Amino acid sequence: MAERKITVESEVGLHARPAATFVQTATKAAMDVTIAKMGGTGAPVNAKSILSVLALDVRHGDTIIITADGEGADAVLDQLAAIASAT
């Protein structure tokens, strides 16, 4: 299982447009992709669900952990990390 720990740099966090872009990218992946917020409940949620991602309430400066398991997981995680760390 591949994993990335990222500090969210977007001023709005993972809300609205950044969240939609994140979920759209995760949805294109053939494998399961999860996201968890450090310091939150810690329970990972489905990164392909816009409602689940928005419910995490990820804000600027928060740290998230994204995981994926399967062929191409590293490439997917690199794309998702780029979205989350974009300013």
Order of alpha helices (4+ residues) and beta strands (2+ residues): beta-alpha-beta-beta-alpha-beta-alpha
